[in-house]
Amino acid sequence: MKTTNFHAIHVAAGAKMVSFAGFEMPIQYPTGILEEHRIVRTGVGVFDVSHMGEFFVKGADALAFIQKITVNDASKLSPGKAQYSALPRPDGGLVDDLLVYMRGENDYMLVVNGANIDKDWAWVSENAVGFTNLELTDHSDEINLLAVQGPKSIEVLQTLTDANLGEVAYYSFVEGQLAGVDMILSRTGYTGEIGFELYFRGDASVCAHVIEMLFAAGKSDGIAWIGLGARDTLRLEKGYCLYGNDITDETNPIEAGLGWITKLAKGPFNGSDVIARVKEEGPTRKLVGFVMRTEKLIPRHGYAIVANGETIGQVTSGNTSPGLGTGIGLGYVPTSLSTPGSMIEIAARGTTFPAEVVKIPFC
């Protein structure tokens, strides 16, 4: 089991540690998931997401390679810009979702999910065959990653850097120093709140220094560590997909509601013919958000979705929404039942419970 360079700090903070993506990671702290969720929505919270993977792509063939292996149009990027994308399979399924960063001409960084690092590295390496002017390197084990999220995040971070963070647009980044440490300061995150993700190298002592400076700067704003539990409730309230749950190797981006990042007009890429056909014909199922219309059930991953007495799908993500105070979830249903206002049922404990399809984000 791996640990990040922040492990000792998490333990000292009283975190409940769990196995996740091959790492021992904090799922929550003594304050609890609900309070951690509230802190991010109203103040500033810090996530250790160093388990994520970072692949560097360089060379004259870098753009052509990225265009082949991702659904989005990386030609629209310029240095200092990032985009959300996905790695499609030839059959239209998704190997993973990821972020693509353009650091400079012929110089990119791909940020992939921690649980998929080995799988993704094998995939990109396999797809690199035939590109002669291409350099791929995996720096996942060298890079620390903190996500500092919440409405007070920028003002806290700004005290520690000369970079003008207020001028960094969403899905943009700068390279500079924070707390005296060289970093990529990226205006990204997966909470739906204002925030930055901080990529930097260094051992546990460097990480301890960054955390000491960061928590001192945010003390008056109630800065706190946030675990994986609240990370899940935060992303779920915004309807953000979780790979392995809401999107998988068998998921087409059109049915997953990811048509907005799937740029078929850019030219052929892995699976583009299959994806184009699904778009043209219309998907037979769609990923939807639903709200429980009863307080008697919290929906969970794997519960059956039922309509007219028949199982029509499965809950892919589910939990209690701290913002709404009721159960919410994501799941695939036939397209005919994907319109907001459609009534479905969630099966559990030998019976079913009413739920309503709603537009996401939930709140």
C-alpha positions in Angstrom: 0.0 0.0 0.0 1.4 3.4 -1.0 1.2 6.6 1.0 1.5 10.2 -0.1 4.0 12.6 1.3 1.2 14.1 3.4 0.5 10.8 5.2 2.0 11.6 8.6 0.1 15.0 8.6 -3.2 13.2 7.9 -2.6 10.7 10.8 -1.7 13.6 13.1 -4.9 15.3 12.1 -6.9 12.3 13.2 -8.0 11.2 9.8 -9.7 7.9 9.2 -7.5 6.2 6.6 -8.8 3.8 4.0 -7.4 2.0 1.0 -8.1 3.9 -2.2 -6.5 3.5 -5.7 -3.6 1.6 -4.1 -2.9 4.3 -1.5 -3.8 4.8 2.1 -5.9 7.9 1.9 -8.0 10.0 4.4 -11.8 9.4 4.0 -12.7 11.9 6.7 -11.4 13.8 9.7 -12.8 14.1 13.2 -15.2 17.0 12.2 -17.1 14.6 9.9 -18.1 14.5 6.2 -21.0 16.9 6.6 -18.9 19.6 8.2 -16.1 19.1 5.7 -18.7 19.5 2.9 -19.9 22.7 4.5 -16.4 24.1 4.9 -15.7 23.7 1.1 -19.1 25.3 0.2 -18.6 28.3 2.5 -14.9 28.7 3.2 -11.8 26.9 2.1 -10.8 23.2 2.3 -7.7 21.3 1.3 -7.7 17.9 -0.4 -4.7 15.6 -0.8 -5.1 14.2 -4.3 -1.5 13.2 -4.8 -2.7 9.7 -5.9 -3.6 11.2 -9.3 -1.3 10.4 -12.2 0.7 12.8 -14.3 2.0 11.9 -17.8 4.1 14.3 -19.8 3.8 14.3 -23.6 6.5 16.2 -25.6 7.7 16.4 -29.2 6.6 17.5 -32.6 3.9 14.7 -32.7 2.5 15.5 -29.3 -0.6 17.3 -30.5 -1.4 14.7 -33.2 -1.0 12.0 -30.6 -3.3 13.7 -28.1 -5.9 14.3 -30.8 -5.9 10.6 -31.6 -6.3 9.4 -28.0 -8.8 12.0 -26.6 -12.3 13.1 -27.4 -11.8 16.8 -26.9 -10.1 19.1 -29.4 -6.6 19.8 -28.0 -5.8 22.1 -31.0 -7.9 24.7 -29.2 -5.5 24.8 -26.3 -2.8 27.4 -25.9 0.0 27.6 -23.4 -1.5 28.1 -19.9 -4.8 26.4 -20.8 -6.3 23.1 -19.8 -9.3 21.1 -20.9 -11.5 18.3 -19.5 -11.4 15.3 -21.8 -11.6 11.5 -22.0 -9.7 8.6 -23.4 -12.0 6.7 -25.8 -11.6 3.1 -26.9 -12.1 1.9 -30.5 -15.6 0.6 -29.5 -16.5 4.0 -28.1 -16.1 3.1 -24.4 -14.0 5.2 -22.1 -10.6 4.1 -20.7 -10.7 7.1 -18.3 -11.5 10.8 -18.0 -8.6 13.2 -17.6 -7.3 16.8 -17.8 -5.1 17.9 -20.7 -2.7 20.8 -19.9 -0.7 22.7 -22.6 2.5 23.9 -20.9 4.2 25.1 -24.1 4.6 24.3 -27.8 4.8 20.5 -28.2 4.6 20.2 -24.4 1.6 18.8 -22.6 0.6 17.1 -19.3 -2.1 14.5 -18.9 -3.6 14.2 -15.5 -5.4 10.8 -15.0 -7.3 9.1 -12.2 -5.1 7.5 -9.5 -6.9 4.1 -9.8 -6.2 4.0 -13.5 -2.5 5.0 -13.7 -1.1 1.6 -14.8 -4.1 1.0 -17.1 -3.8 4.5 -18.7 0.0 4.3 -19.0 -0.3 1.0 -20.9 -3.0 2.5 -23.1 -1.2 5.7 -24.0 2.0 3.7 -24.6 0.3 1.3 -26.9 -1.3 4.2 -28.9 2.1 6.0 -29.2 3.3 3.3 -31.6 3.8 5.0 -35.0 4.5 8.5 -33.6 8.3 8.9 -34.2 8.7 12.4 -32.7 7.1 11.8 -29.3 8.4 11.5 -25.8 6.2 10.0 -23.1 7.1 10.0 -19.4 5.2 9.1 -16.3 6.0 11.4 -13.4 3.1 10.3 -11.2 5.3 9.2 -8.3 7.2 12.5 -8.2 4.4 15.0 -8.1 2.4 16.1 -5.1 -1.1 17.5 -5.7 -3.3 19.5 -3.4 -6.7 20.8 -4.3 -7.5 24.0 -2.4 -11.2 24.6 -2.9 -14.0 27.0 -1.7 -15.1 30.6 -2.0 -12.2 31.9 0.2 -9.5 29.8 -1.6 -8.1 32.5 -3.8 -7.7 35.1 -1.1 -5.9 32.5 1.1 -3.6 31.3 -1.6 -2.9 34.9 -2.9 -1.0 35.7 0.4 1.5 33.0 -0.5 2.3 33.8 -4.1 3.3 36.7 -6.4 1.2 35.3 -9.2 -2.0 37.2 -9.7 -4.5 34.4 -9.1 -7.5 36.6 -9.7 -6.5 36.9 -13.3 -6.2 33.1 -13.9 -9.4 32.1 -15.7 -11.2 28.8 -15.2 -9.3 25.9 -16.8 -6.2 28.0 -17.0 -3.0 27.8 -15.0 0.3 29.6 -14.3 3.7 28.3 -13.3 5.3 30.1 -10.4 6.0 29.8 -6.7 3.7 29.4 -3.7 5.2 29.3 -0.2 8.6 29.5 -2.0 8.0 26.3 -3.8 7.9 26.0 -7.6 4.4 24.9 -8.7 1.8 24.7 -11.4 -1.1 26.7 -10.0 -4.2 25.5 -11.9 -7.7 27.0 -11.7 -9.4 23.7 -11.7 -11.1 21.3 -9.3 -13.9 18.8 -8.9 -16.1 20.4 -6.3 -18.0 23.0 -8.2 -16.4 25.8 -6.1 -13.7 28.3 -6.8 -10.4 26.7 -6.3 -6.9 25.9 -7.4 -5.0 22.6 -7.8 -1.3 22.8 -6.8 1.2 20.5 -8.6 4.7 20.4 -7.1 7.7 18.2 -6.5 9.3 17.6 -3.1 9.6 15.2 -0.3 7.6 15.0 3.0 9.5 18.0 4.4 8.6 20.2 1.4 5.0 19.1 1.7 5.0 19.8 5.5 6.4 23.3 4.8 3.6 24.0 2.2 0.9 22.8 4.5 2.3 24.9 7.5 2.3 28.0 5.4 -1.1 27.3 3.8 -2.9 26.5 7.1 -1.3 29.6 8.7 -2.6 31.8 5.9 -6.1 30.3 6.1 -6.4 30.0 9.8 -8.8 33.0 10.2 -10.9 31.6 7.4 -11.3 28.2 9.1 -9.2 26.3 6.6 -9.4 22.5 7.1 -8.4 19.2 5.6 -11.1 17.5 3.6 -11.3 13.8 2.9 -12.5 11.5 0.2 -16.0 11.3 1.7 -16.8 15.0 1.3 -15.0 15.0 -2.1 -17.6 12.5 -3.2 -20.7 14.4 -1.9 -19.3 17.7 -3.3 -18.8 16.3 -6.9 -22.1 14.3 -6.8 -24.1 17.5 -6.0 -22.7 19.0 -9.1 -23.4 15.9 -11.2 -19.8 15.3 -12.0 -19.0 11.8 -13.2 -16.8 9.4 -11.2 -14.8 7.0 -13.3 -15.5 3.4 -12.4 -19.0 4.3 -11.3 -20.7 6.7 -13.8 -18.3 6.1 -16.7 -16.5 2.9 -17.5 -14.9 1.0 -20.4 -18.4 0.2 -21.5 -19.7 3.8 -21.4 -20.2 5.9 -24.6 -19.6 9.6 -23.9 -22.8 10.6 -25.6 -25.0 8.5 -23.3 -22.9 9.7 -20.3 -23.8 13.4 -21.1 -20.2 14.1 -22.2 -21.2 15.2 -25.7 -20.0 18.7 -24.8 -16.4 17.5 -24.6 -16.6 15.2 -27.6 -15.5 17.1 -30.7 -16.3 14.9 -33.7 -15.5 17.8 -36.1 -11.8 17.7 -35.2 -11.3 14.6 -37.3 -10.9 10.9 -36.7 -9.8 9.6 -33.2 -10.1 6.4 -31.4 -13.8 5.3 -31.5 -15.0 8.4 -33.3 -17.0 6.4 -35.9 -18.9 4.5 -33.1 -19.5 7.7 -31.1 -20.7 9.6 -34.2 -23.2 6.8 -34.9 -24.5 6.9 -31.4 -24.9 10.7 -31.6 -26.7 10.4 -35.0 -29.0 7.6 -34.0 -29.5 8.8 -30.4 -28.4 6.8 -27.4 -30.7 4.1 -26.1 -29.9 5.1 -22.5 -28.8 8.2 -20.7 -27.1 9.1 -17.5 -29.5 11.1 -15.3 -29.7 12.7 -11.9 -32.5 11.8 -9.6 -33.7 12.9 -6.2 -35.4 10.6 -3.7 -39.0 11.5 -3.0 -38.9 9.8 0.4 -36.6 10.1 3.4 -36.6 6.4 4.0 -33.7 5.5 1.6 -30.3 6.8 0.8 -29.5 5.5 -2.7 -26.2 3.6 -3.1 -24.1 2.4 -6.0 -25.4 -0.8 -7.4 -29.1 -0.4 -6.3 -31.5 -1.3 -9.1 -33.5 1.4 -10.9 -37.1 0.2 -11.5 -40.0 1.4 -13.6 -43.4 -0.3 -14.1 -42.2 -3.2 -12.1 -39.1 -3.9 -14.3 -35.4 -3.2 -13.7 -34.3 -0.6 -16.2 -30.9 0.4 -14.8 -28.6 0.7 -11.9 -27.6 3.5 -9.5 -24.0 4.4 -10.4 -23.5 7.0 -7.7 -25.7 7.8 -4.7 -25.6 9.6 -1.3 -27.3 12.1 0.9 -26.9 15.6 -0.4 -25.8 17.9 2.4 -27.1 20.9 0.4 -30.6 19.4 -0.2 -30.9 17.3 2.9 -32.2 14.3 0.9 -30.9 11.4 -1.1 -29.6 12.0 -4.6 -28.0 9.8 -7.3 -26.9 9.2 -10.8 -27.8 6.3 -13.0 -28.5 5.1 -16.5 -32.1 4.8 -17.7 -33.8 4.3 -21.1 -33.8 7.6 -23.0 -37.7 7.6 -22.8 -37.4 8.0 -19.0 -34.5 10.5 -19.0 -36.6 13.7 -19.2 -36.7 15.7 -15.9 -39.9 15.0 -14.1 -39.9 11.3 -15.0 -40.7 9.1 -12.0 -38.6 6.0 -11.3 -38.1 3.8 -8.3 -34.9 2.6 -6.4 -35.0 -1.0 -5.2 -33.5 -1.8 -1.8 -34.3 -4.0 1.2 -36.9 -6.0 -0.7 -39.0 -3.1 -1.8 -38.9 0.1 -3.9 -38.7 3.8 -3.1 -39.9 6.7 -5.3 -37.5 9.0 -7.0 -37.7 11.7 -9.6 -35.4 12.4 -12.5 -34.1 16.0 -12.3 -31.8 18.3 -14.1 -28.2 18.5 -12.8 -26.5 20.1 -11.0 -28.7 19.2 -8.1 -27.8 22.4 -6.2 
